[in-house]
């Protein structure tokens, strides 16, 4: 799948943004999503390549992984139930857009830097229990995340 260049890349580690030695925690991703929701209310999310530790089945938390859409609130509820992510791709689009995917080339965590769909506004990836990467097209969202997560 082709990757669209983003306006920003923000790498988020637990020690830098959450005062926690651990990274890629479900609660940390929920905080990132809450900050994005504060700034931009109307995203619909697609979820891909999710692996991690949880008390529930990942299939139950993300039943439509790869082709289903979730609201920001639904995604927040699901990620809060994940203890820690090994991998994951979370791609946000403006609500109401009709999204088509190339079934031969679905988004992956280890893809090149950038956003993995031409119509997407934002993408979050979880890497190896170590950090999140946030790619976006609006620098104001990056500034909002840095200001509000870095407390």
Buried (B, 14 or more C-beta within 10 A) or exposed (E): BEBBEBEBBBEBBBEBBBEEEBBBBBBBBBBBBBBBBEBBEEBBBBBBBBBBBBEEEBEEBBEEBBEEBBBBEBBBEBBBBBEBBBBBBBBBBEEEEEEEBEEEEBBBBEBEEBBBBEEBBBBBBBBEBBBBBBBBBBEEBBEBBBEBBEE
